[in-house]
Amino acid sequence: MGTLQHTELASMSYEIPELDKGYAGQTLKVDLGSAAFEIKPVTQDMKETFTGGKGFDLWLLWNAVRGETKWNDPENAVCISSGPMGGTPIYPGSGKSIVTSISPLTGSVMDSNVGGYFGPYLKFAGFDALEVSGKADGGNVLFVDGETGSIQLLHMDGLPEESYALSEALTEHFGGKDRKKVSVVSAGPGAKNTFFGCLNFSYYDGKRRQTRNKQAGRGGIGTVFEDKGLKALVVKCTSFSVDSNNPADKDALKACAKAHTRNIVELDPKQNQMSQGGTTFITMIMNDHDLLPTHNFRYGQHPEAKNLGAEVFRRLFDPGFDGCWYGCSVACAHGVKGFVPNTGPYRGRQVFVDGPEYETIAGVGSNTGIFDPYTVLEINFYCDIYGIDTISFGTATAFAMDCFDSGVIGLQQTGGLDLSFGNRWSVLTLLHQMAAGEGFGAVVGRGVRHMKELFVREYGADAKFLQDIGMESKGLEFSEYMTKESLAQQGGYGLALKGPQHDEAWLIFLDQVHNLMPTFEQKSENLHWFPMIRTWFGLCGLCKLPWNDIVPADNSETEEPAKVIGHMKLYAEYFSSVTGRQVTPDDLVLISEKVYNFQRLFNLKMGYGRRAQDQIPYRAMGPATVLEYESRQDRYDQELSDKYGLDASGMDTRAKLTALREKREEQYEKLTDAVYARRGWTPDGIPTLTTVKRLGIDYPDVVELLAAHGVTE
């Protein structure tokens, strides 16, 4: 691409601050509608209460929106922050950013974590967080230059539509000969034309001499981004080192970083081999334990699953030690070089595919009945360049296929597309339609909740049946774990603040694979503890993979193996060494409780955040159809007999289905009660005033919000 032309809409100069204990001490607000910039201070209360990352995002967004704000209102903001430990180039997994906005899918607050360089580079350029609100006509690029201390809002014509080509062009334009200094955030045409648009965060791969991308996928924040008329965000960063965060105790930081890195380098080859295959190892573990979502979460395994396993993808991945941030010894950011798509605008051309990760493999693969790795790669590639979340795409498409298979919709409704499970050509066609906002793809691109309402209203579908099989909660499509047999993961999905996404409470492994929480009490306790730890990673700019995907050799001998306490001690030392706040692993839970409860209150502000929104479709709890029951009949019959004392021998399948449903729904409600009580919430799922005061988040508008919902104690 030749030299890009632009028109400057607004600009300002600023003084790049010296970071202090992980903080730049200021945030940047950009109003696209008025082309105005505002630099705001980070207060001590912000640091102590919200820490950074998702916490800063939530605070900025809380003050930007009203309870009535819709996702496409100008005041809705896209907020991006890393955290005080983000950007550490010697500690594994320290390059995360968190993006937050009001979601098109849920109508409430959404957060999504992502790798790549943008969040750390933004901080090194002088800003702990970026808040973008307002709307422009389109084609706008925000450029934060951390070398010269300048900010520009530019209008740029002639830029590529697809996200990868756009990232490449802007990296070349703003980076020149040193492209490693530039990171780009962009969406794509699919984000514009669906409700589950994702954002691509770039980083420059010096070995391959190309720009690569990681995705902030969940909840449609890419759709908000496109609706604002944004083409891209670009940040340029000067050189940096372990000194750049100006840690409180650099020697202590180096010591814990060395210990954790050595642990990973020694143990990853013996455990999950993530440096060779990323998260692809999960596929066969899930299949072997009957937990791999297949045919819209009907089943948990398939005889062709091995075609989507780690052995296949390790052969396809381009060799190399690949990380999405400097110094990460997990190095799981793999990709496929020289892949040639069979469809779409890149048909017959060699491309580089970033991924796939497990969630994509299961979502667009097994859940839609596709067990061809090359088709999974093609879908992965086009979802990324179009700016479409692979998880929501896979789950929404699988729901449409289930409706087609069940006779709810037919060829007339799909525009002639045969949406039988496993029809890869129809799935690819659907994807290209989504990107263009055309055909039945435009319908599926609105998400499962929208399809349920449409199919009932327009086609006379059975609302109860669609509610049972439509795998969404709070409006967000389920990520890719089959939870019928895991009460803990059912709670992990249903009680998650933003909807059924595993990054808040990924308990399926601990519950079903490792059997580390066999009792009801352990499940409810972990549904308090685990989300707090996962929240803490999102506050600090960290990836969770170095915590519990690679564990110390003696972890099984510890009192609570699920907590991986050996690594938690290192993280407490890491936090203390950077921020100067001396903490223990237990203190990390308290740090997170402040933000976690604040986010629940944010949901309440937006009209959600109560027990009614914490329900999940029955297929997430148990067999929703006779076919599903009969696929595991021996297991379910034994459960009715041994656990509930019911003689199933004289019952037909439908009667057994009904009896099992009653018991499993009771268990879910009992679990909900226990978790609410453990978290200090009312029986309706609202944090009590006592809890809010204990955590120091009893701001006047929070107390007023609680009082409006009858919570005064």
C-alpha positions in Angstrom: 0.0 0.0 0.0 1.3 3.5 -0.9 1.6 6.4 1.5 -1.7 6.9 3.4 -3.3 10.4 3.2 -5.1 11.9 6.1 -6.8 15.0 7.4 -6.1 16.2 10.9 -9.4 16.8 12.8 -7.8 17.6 16.2 -4.5 17.4 18.0 -2.8 18.2 21.2 0.6 17.9 22.8 1.2 16.5 26.3 4.0 15.8 28.7 4.8 12.1 28.9 5.0 11.3 32.6 7.5 9.1 34.3 5.7 6.0 35.6 5.5 5.4 39.3 5.0 1.9 40.7 3.2 0.7 37.6 1.0 3.8 37.1 1.2 6.7 34.6 -1.1 8.7 36.9 -3.5 9.9 34.2 -6.1 8.7 31.7 -7.1 10.0 28.3 -10.7 10.8 27.2 -11.5 11.3 23.6 -14.9 12.6 22.4 -15.3 11.7 18.7 -18.3 13.8 18.3 -16.6 17.1 19.3 -13.1 16.0 18.4 -12.0 16.9 21.9 -9.3 15.5 24.2 -9.2 15.5 28.0 -6.4 14.3 30.3 -7.8 13.3 33.7 -5.8 12.4 36.8 -5.7 8.9 38.4 -6.6 9.5 42.1 -5.3 7.5 45.0 -8.8 6.2 45.6 -8.9 4.9 42.0 -5.7 3.0 42.7 -6.8 1.6 46.1 -10.3 0.7 45.1 -10.1 -0.2 41.4 -6.4 -1.1 41.0 -6.2 -0.8 37.2 -7.2 -2.7 34.1 -10.9 -3.7 34.3 -11.3 -1.7 37.5 -10.3 1.6 35.8 -12.5 0.8 32.8 -15.5 0.2 35.0 -15.0 3.4 36.9 -14.6 5.5 33.8 -17.6 3.8 32.1 -19.8 4.1 35.3 -19.3 7.9 35.2 -19.9 8.1 31.4 -23.2 6.4 31.1 -26.7 6.6 32.6 -28.9 3.6 33.5 -30.9 4.3 30.4 -27.8 4.4 28.1 -28.0 2.0 25.1 -25.0 0.4 23.4 -25.3 2.7 20.4 -25.8 5.9 22.3 -23.0 8.5 21.9 -22.2 8.5 25.6 -21.4 4.8 25.7 -17.7 4.5 25.8 -15.1 2.0 24.8 -12.5 1.9 27.6 -9.1 0.2 27.4 -6.6 -0.3 30.2 -3.8 -2.7 31.1 -2.9 -2.4 34.8 0.0 -1.7 37.1 1.9 -4.9 36.3 1.0 -4.8 32.6 4.0 -4.3 30.4 6.5 -6.1 32.6 8.9 -7.6 30.0 10.3 -10.3 32.2 7.2 -11.8 33.9 5.1 -14.5 32.0 1.8 -13.3 30.7 2.1 -9.6 31.5 0.8 -8.0 28.3 -2.9 -8.1 28.7 -5.4 -5.3 28.0 -9.0 -5.2 29.2 -11.7 -3.6 27.0 -15.1 -2.5 28.5 -18.3 -1.1 27.1 -22.1 -1.4 27.1 -22.8 -4.5 25.1 -25.1 -4.8 22.1 -25.9 -8.4 23.1 -26.6 -8.0 26.8 -27.5 -4.3 27.2 -25.2 -4.2 30.2 -21.6 -3.8 31.0 -19.2 -6.1 29.1 -15.5 -6.7 29.6 -13.1 -8.7 27.4 -9.4 -9.4 27.9 -6.9 -9.6 25.1 -3.2 -10.0 24.4 -1.1 -7.9 22.0 0.8 -4.7 22.7 -1.8 -2.0 22.9 -2.5 -1.7 26.7 1.1 -1.8 27.8 2.2 0.6 25.0 -0.6 3.0 26.0 0.7 3.1 29.5 4.2 3.6 28.4 2.9 6.5 26.2 1.6 8.1 29.4 -2.0 6.8 30.0 -3.3 4.2 32.4 -6.6 4.0 30.5 -8.2 5.3 27.3 -11.9 6.3 27.2 -13.5 6.9 23.8 -17.0 8.2 23.5 -19.1 10.1 21.0 -19.7 9.3 17.4 -18.0 10.4 14.1 -18.9 10.0 10.5 -16.5 7.2 9.9 -12.9 6.6 8.8 -11.4 8.1 12.0 -8.1 7.0 13.4 -6.8 8.1 16.9 -3.0 8.2 17.1 -1.3 8.4 20.5 2.4 9.1 19.9 4.4 8.1 23.0 7.7 9.1 21.4 6.8 12.8 20.8 4.0 13.3 23.3 1.3 14.1 20.9 -2.3 13.0 20.2 -4.0 13.2 16.8 -7.5 12.5 15.6 -7.2 11.8 11.9 -9.6 11.1 9.1 -8.1 8.6 6.7 -9.6 7.5 3.4 -8.8 4.5 1.4 -7.9 2.2 4.3 -8.5 -1.6 3.9 -11.8 -2.9 5.3 -10.5 -6.2 6.7 -8.8 -5.9 10.1 -5.5 -7.7 9.3 -4.8 -5.7 6.2 -5.7 -2.5 8.1 -3.4 -3.3 11.0 -0.6 -4.0 8.6 -1.1 -0.7 6.7 -1.3 1.4 9.8 1.7 -0.3 11.4 3.7 0.4 8.3 2.5 4.0 8.1 3.1 5.0 11.7 6.0 2.7 12.5 8.1 3.1 9.5 11.3 1.0 9.8 10.6 0.2 13.5 7.2 -1.5 13.4 7.6 -3.1 16.8 6.9 0.3 18.3 3.3 0.4 17.0 0.1 -1.4 18.1 -3.3 -1.1 16.4 -6.8 -1.8 17.6 -9.4 -2.3 14.8 -12.6 -4.2 14.1 -13.9 -4.9 10.6 -17.0 -5.3 8.4 -18.4 -8.2 10.4 -18.3 -6.1 13.5 -20.3 -3.4 11.7 -23.0 -5.9 10.6 -23.4 -8.2 13.6 -24.0 -7.8 17.3 -20.9 -9.8 18.3 -18.1 -7.9 16.6 -14.7 -8.4 18.1 -11.6 -6.1 18.3 -8.2 -7.1 16.9 -5.2 -5.9 19.0 -1.9 -6.1 17.0 1.7 -6.8 17.8 4.6 -7.0 15.4 6.2 -10.4 14.8 9.8 -9.6 14.0 10.7 -13.2 13.1 8.0 -13.4 10.4 8.1 -9.7 9.6 4.4 -9.2 9.8 1.7 -7.8 12.0 -0.2 -10.3 14.0 -3.4 -10.0 16.1 -5.1 -11.2 19.3 -8.8 -10.8 19.8 -11.0 -9.1 22.4 -13.9 -11.2 21.4 -16.7 -11.2 23.8 -19.9 -9.2 23.9 -19.8 -7.2 20.7 -17.4 -4.4 21.8 -16.1 -4.4 18.2 -19.7 -3.5 17.1 -19.7 -0.5 19.4 -16.3 0.5 18.0 -17.6 0.4 14.4 -20.8 2.2 15.4 -18.7 5.1 16.7 -17.2 5.7 13.3 -13.8 4.5 14.5 -11.5 2.9 12.0 -8.6 2.3 14.4 -6.7 3.2 17.5 -3.0 3.4 17.1 -0.3 3.9 19.8 3.4 4.3 19.4 5.8 3.5 22.2 9.5 4.2 22.8 11.8 1.5 24.0 11.1 0.0 27.4 12.6 -2.3 30.0 12.0 -3.8 33.4 12.6 -0.2 34.7 9.8 1.3 32.7 7.1 0.6 35.2 9.4 2.0 37.9 8.6 -0.9 40.3 8.9 -0.3 44.0 11.4 -3.2 44.4 13.1 -4.2 41.2 15.2 -6.9 42.8 12.2 -8.6 44.3 10.4 -8.3 40.9 13.3 -10.0 39.2 13.4 -12.8 41.7 9.8 -13.8 41.5 9.8 -13.4 37.7 12.8 -15.7 37.5 11.2 -18.3 39.8 7.9 -18.4 37.8 9.6 -18.4 34.4 11.9 -21.3 35.5 8.8 -23.2 36.7 7.1 -22.8 33.3 10.1 -23.7 31.2 10.7 -26.9 33.3 7.1 -28.1 33.6 5.3 -27.1 30.4 7.0 -29.8 28.3 5.9 -32.3 31.0 2.3 -31.0 31.3 0.3 -29.4 28.5 3.1 -28.4 26.0 1.5 -25.0 25.4 4.7 -23.6 23.9 4.1 -26.2 21.1 0.3 -26.3 20.7 -1.2 -23.5 22.8 -4.6 -24.4 24.2 -5.3 -27.1 21.6 -4.5 -29.8 24.2 -7.9 -29.1 25.8 -9.9 -30.6 22.9 -9.2 -34.3 23.5 -9.3 -33.9 27.3 -12.8 -32.5 26.9 -13.8 -35.2 24.5 -12.4 -38.0 26.7 -14.4 -36.6 29.7 -17.6 -36.2 27.6 -17.4 -32.4 27.9 -16.7 -31.3 24.3 -19.7 -29.3 23.0 -21.1 -31.1 20.0 -24.2 -30.3 17.9 -25.2 -27.2 19.9 -24.2 -28.7 23.2 -26.4 -31.8 22.8 -23.4 -34.2 23.3 -20.0 -34.1 24.9 -17.9 -36.2 22.6 -17.5 -37.4 19.0 -15.5 -40.2 17.3 -13.9 -37.6 14.9 -12.8 -35.3 17.6 -9.2 -36.4 17.2 -9.1 -34.5 13.9 -9.3 -31.3 16.0 -6.8 -32.4 18.6 -3.4 -31.0 19.5 -1.5 -33.6 17.5 -3.1 -32.3 14.3 -2.6 -28.6 15.0 1.0 -29.0 16.2 1.8 -30.3 12.8 0.0 -27.4 11.1 1.4 -24.6 13.3 4.4 -22.7 12.0 7.3 -23.7 14.2 8.6 -21.0 16.6 8.6 -19.8 20.2 5.5 -17.5 19.9 4.3 -15.1 22.6 1.9 -12.2 22.4 4.0 -10.2 24.9 7.7 -9.9 25.6 9.2 -12.3 28.0 6.3 -14.7 28.2 7.7 -18.2 28.6 4.3 -19.8 28.0 4.6 -18.7 24.3 1.2 -20.1 23.2 0.4 -17.6 20.4 0.7 -20.0 17.5 -0.5 -19.7 14.0 -0.5 -21.4 10.6 1.6 -20.0 7.8 0.8 -20.3 4.1 -2.9 -21.4 4.6 -5.0 -21.1 1.4 -8.8 -20.4 1.9 -11.3 -22.1 -0.4 -13.9 -19.3 -0.2 -14.3 -15.6 0.2 -12.2 -12.6 -0.8 -8.9 -14.4 0.0 -9.8 -17.6 -2.0 -6.6 -19.1 -3.5 -4.2 -16.7 -1.7 -1.7 -17.7 1.0 -2.5 -16.2 4.4 -1.3 -16.4 8.0 -4.0 -17.7 10.4 -3.6 -16.5 14.1 -4.7 -19.6 16.0 -6.8 -21.5 16.5 -7.3 -21.6 20.2 -9.4 -24.3 21.9 -12.5 -22.1 22.1 -12.5 -21.5 18.3 -11.9 -25.2 17.6 -14.8 -26.3 19.8 -17.1 -23.4 18.8 -16.8 -23.4 15.0 -15.8 -27.0 14.9 -17.3 -29.7 17.0 -20.3 -27.6 18.1 -21.4 -27.1 14.5 -20.5 -30.7 13.6 -17.4 -29.8 11.6 -14.4 -32.0 12.3 -12.2 -30.8 9.4 -9.2 -28.8 10.8 -8.8 -26.9 7.5 -12.4 -25.7 7.6 -11.8 -24.6 11.2 -8.8 -22.7 10.1 -10.7 -20.9 7.3 -13.5 -19.9 9.6 -11.0 -18.7 12.2 -9.2 -16.6 9.6 -12.3 -15.0 8.3 -13.8 -14.3 11.7 -10.7 -12.5 12.7 -10.3 -10.3 9.6 -14.1 -9.6 9.5 -14.0 -8.7 13.2 -16.4 -11.5 14.4 -16.1 -13.3 17.8 -15.5 -17.0 17.0 -17.3 -18.1 20.2 -20.5 -16.3 19.6 -20.3 -17.2 15.9 -20.0 -20.9 16.7 -22.7 -21.0 19.4 -25.1 -18.9 17.4 -24.6 -20.9 14.2 -24.9 -24.2 16.2 -28.3 -22.9 17.6 -29.5 -22.1 14.0 -28.4 -25.6 12.9 -30.2 -27.2 15.8 -33.4 -25.3 14.9 -33.0 -26.4 11.2 -32.5 -30.0 12.4 -35.5 -29.8 14.7 -37.8 -28.3 12.0 -38.2 -24.9 13.6 -36.8 -23.3 10.5 -36.3 -24.6 6.9 -34.8 -23.7 3.6 -37.3 -21.0 3.1 -36.2 -19.2 6.2 -32.4 -19.8 5.6 -32.5 -18.5 2.0 -31.8 -22.0 0.7 -28.9 -22.7 3.0 -28.8 -26.3 4.2 -27.8 -25.9 7.8 -27.5 -29.5 8.7 -24.8 -30.2 11.3 -21.5 -30.7 9.6 -22.3 -28.7 6.4 -19.1 -26.7 6.3 -19.9 -24.9 3.0 -23.1 -23.5 4.5 -21.3 -22.4 7.6 -18.7 -20.6 5.5 -21.4 -19.0 3.4 -23.2 -17.9 6.5 -20.0 -16.3 7.7 -19.5 -14.3 4.5 -23.1 -13.2 4.7 -22.6 -11.9 8.2 -19.7 -9.8 7.1 -21.8 -8.2 4.4 -24.9 -7.9 6.5 -26.8 -10.0 4.0 -29.1 -13.1 3.9 -29.7 -15.4 6.8 -26.2 -14.5 8.1 -27.6 -11.1 9.1 -30.2 -12.9 11.2 -27.7 -15.3 12.9 -25.3 -12.3 13.4 -27.8 -10.7 15.9 -27.2 -13.6 18.3 -29.1 -16.4 20.0 -31.4 -14.2 22.0 -32.6 -12.3 19.0 -33.1 -15.5 17.0 -35.2 -17.0 19.8 -37.5 -14.0 19.8 -37.7 -13.9 16.0 -38.4 -17.6 15.5 -41.2 -17.4 18.0 -42.7 -14.2 16.6 -42.3 -14.9 12.9 -42.4 -18.7 12.6 -44.5 -19.8 15.6 -41.7 -21.8 17.3 -42.2 -23.2 20.7 -40.7 -20.6 23.1 -40.0 -23.1 25.9 -38.1 -25.4 23.6 -36.0 -22.6 22.2 -35.3 -21.4 25.7 -34.1 -24.8 26.6 -31.7 -25.2 23.7 -30.7 -21.6 23.0 -27.3 -21.5 24.6 -27.2 -17.9 25.9 -27.5 -16.3 29.3 -27.9 -12.5 29.8 -27.8 -12.3 26.0 -24.2 -13.6 25.7 -23.6 -16.9 23.9 -22.0 -19.7 25.9 -18.3 -20.3 25.6 -17.3 -23.9 24.7 -17.7 -26.3 27.6 -20.5 -28.8 28.0 -21.8 -28.3 31.5 -24.6 -30.9 31.9 -22.6 -32.9 34.4 -20.8 -30.1 36.2 -22.9 -28.2 38.7 -19.9 -26.0 39.5 -19.4 -24.9 35.9 -23.2 -24.3 35.6 -22.8 -21.8 38.4 -19.6 -20.5 36.8 -21.6 -19.6 33.7 -25.0 -18.5 35.2 -23.5 -16.4 38.0 -20.9 -14.8 35.9 -21.3 -11.0 35.8 -21.2 -10.5 32.0 -22.7 -13.8 30.9 -21.5 -17.3 30.3 -17.8 -16.8 29.6 -15.2 -19.1 31.1 -12.7 -16.4 32.0 -14.6 -15.6 35.2 -15.0 -19.1 36.6 -13.3 -21.8 34.6 -14.2 -24.7 36.9 -14.9 -27.5 34.4 -11.3 -28.9 34.7 -11.2 -28.7 38.4 -14.7 -30.2 38.8 -14.9 -32.9 36.1 -11.4 -33.7 35.0 -9.4 -33.4 38.3 -12.4 -33.9 40.7 -11.0 -31.3 43.1 -14.3 -30.1 44.4 -16.6 -33.2 45.0 -18.7 -31.6 47.7 -21.5 -29.0 47.3 -19.7 -26.8 49.8 -16.5 -26.9 47.8 -18.3 -25.9 44.6 -20.0 -22.9 46.3 -16.8 -21.8 47.9 -14.9 -22.0 44.7 -17.6 -20.0 43.0 -16.6 -17.2 45.3 -12.9 -17.6 45.3 -12.2 -18.5 41.7 -13.9 -15.4 40.1 -12.1 -13.2 42.5 -8.7 -14.5 41.4 -9.7 -14.3 37.7 -10.9 -10.7 38.3 -7.5 -9.9 39.9 -5.7 -10.9 36.7 -7.9 -8.5 34.8 -7.1 -5.7 37.2 -3.4 -6.0 36.8 -2.8 -6.6 33.1 -2.1 -10.3 33.4 -2.9 -13.5 31.6 -4.2 -16.4 33.7 -2.5 -19.2 31.8 0.8 -19.1 33.7 -1.3 -19.5 36.9 -3.1 -22.8 36.5 -2.5 -24.2 33.1 1.0 -25.0 34.2 1.3 -25.9 37.9 4.1 -26.5 40.3 5.3 -30.1 40.6 4.1 -30.4 44.2 0.7 -28.7 43.6 -1.3 -31.9 44.1 0.2 -32.2 47.6 -1.0 -28.8 48.8 -4.0 -28.4 50.9 -6.1 -26.8 48.1 -4.7 -27.8 44.7 -7.4 -25.9 42.9 -5.9 -22.6 44.0 -2.4 -23.4 42.8 -1.1 -21.6 45.9 2.5 -21.8 44.9 1.9 -19.5 42.0 -0.5 -17.3 44.0 2.4 -16.6 46.4 4.5 -15.5 43.5 1.8 -13.3 42.2 1.4 -11.7 45.6 5.2 -11.0 45.6 4.9 -9.7 42.0 2.1 -7.2 43.0 4.0 -6.1 46.1 7.3 -5.6 44.2 5.7 -3.4 41.5 3.1 -1.4 43.5 4.7 -1.2 46.9 1.5 -2.5 48.5 2.5 -5.5 50.6 0.0 -8.2 50.1 -0.7 -11.9 50.6 -2.7 -14.3 48.4 -5.7 -13.7 50.6 -5.4 -9.9 50.1 -5.7 -10.4 46.3 -9.2 -11.7 46.9 -10.2 -8.6 48.8 -8.7 -6.4 46.1 -10.9 -8.2 43.6 -14.0 -8.2 45.7 -14.2 -4.4 45.5 -14.3 -4.4 41.7 -16.4 -7.6 41.4 -19.2 -6.2 43.5 -18.9 -2.8 41.8 -19.5 -4.5 38.5 -22.5 -6.4 39.9 -23.9 -3.0 41.0 -23.1 -1.6 37.5 -25.3 -4.4 36.1 -28.0 -3.3 38.5 -27.7 0.3 37.4 -28.2 -0.8 33.8 -31.5 -2.7 34.7 -30.0 -6.1 35.3 -27.9 -7.7 38.0 -30.6 -9.7 39.8 -31.5 -13.4 40.2 -33.7 -13.4 37.2 -30.7 -12.7 35.0 -28.6 -15.5 36.5 -30.7 -18.3 34.9 -29.3 -20.5 32.3 -30.9 -22.6 29.5 -31.8 -26.1 30.7 -29.5 -27.8 28.2 -26.7 -26.3 30.3 -28.0 -28.2 33.4 -29.1 -31.5 31.8 -30.7 -33.3 28.9 -33.3 -31.1 27.2 -34.6 -33.7 24.8 -35.4 -37.4 24.8 -32.6 -37.9 22.3 -30.1 -36.4 24.8 -31.4 -38.4 27.7 -31.1 -41.7 25.7 -27.5 -40.9 24.7 -26.6 -41.2 28.4 -29.5 -43.3 29.6 -27.5 -45.6 31.9 -25.8 -42.6 33.6 -29.1 -40.7 34.1 -31.1 -43.8 35.2 -28.4 -44.5 37.8 -28.5 -40.9 39.0 -32.3 -41.0 39.5 -31.9 -44.2 41.4 -28.8 -43.7 43.5 -28.9 -40.0 44.2 -32.6 -39.3 44.3 -34.1 -42.7 45.2 -36.4 -42.9 42.2 -37.1 -46.2 40.5 -36.6 -45.4 36.8 -37.4 -49.0 35.6 -41.2 -48.3 35.3 -40.9 -44.8 33.7 -40.7 -44.0 30.0 -38.0 -41.6 28.8 -40.1 -38.5 28.9 -41.1 -39.1 32.5 -37.5 -39.7 33.5 -36.5 -36.6 31.7 -39.0 -34.6 33.7 -38.0 -36.1 37.0 -34.3 -35.5 36.4 -35.0 -31.9 35.3 -36.8 -31.1 38.5 -33.9 -32.4 40.6 -31.2 -30.6 38.6 -33.1 -27.3 38.6 -33.4 -27.6 42.4 -29.7 -28.1 42.7 -28.9 -25.1 40.6 -31.2 -22.9 42.7 -29.6 -24.3 45.9 -26.2 -23.5 44.6 -27.3 -20.0 43.7 -28.5 -19.4 47.2 -25.2 -20.6 48.7 -23.1 -18.5 46.4 -25.1 -15.3 47.0 -24.8 -15.8 50.7 -21.0 -16.4 50.4 -20.6 -13.3 48.4 -22.6 -11.1 50.8 -25.6 -10.6 48.4 -29.3 -10.6 49.0 -31.4 -13.7 48.0 -32.1 -11.7 44.8 -28.4 -11.4 44.0 -27.8 -7.7 45.0 -24.8 -6.8 47.2 -26.0 -5.8 50.6 -25.2 -2.4 52.0 -23.1 -4.1 54.7 -21.0 -5.7 51.9 -20.7 -2.4 50.0 -19.5 -0.6 53.1 -17.1 -3.4 54.0 -15.5 -3.0 50.6 -15.3 0.8 50.7 -17.5 1.2 47.5 -20.4 2.9 49.3 -20.3 6.0 47.1 -23.4 8.2 47.4 -24.8 7.1 44.0 -24.2 3.4 44.9 -26.1 3.8 48.2 -28.9 5.5 46.3 -29.0 2.7 43.8 -29.3 0.1 46.5 -32.0 2.0 48.3 -34.0 2.3 45.0 -34.0 -1.5 45.0 -35.0 -1.8 48.6 -31.6 -2.7 49.9 -30.9 -0.7 53.1 -28.9 -3.1 55.2 
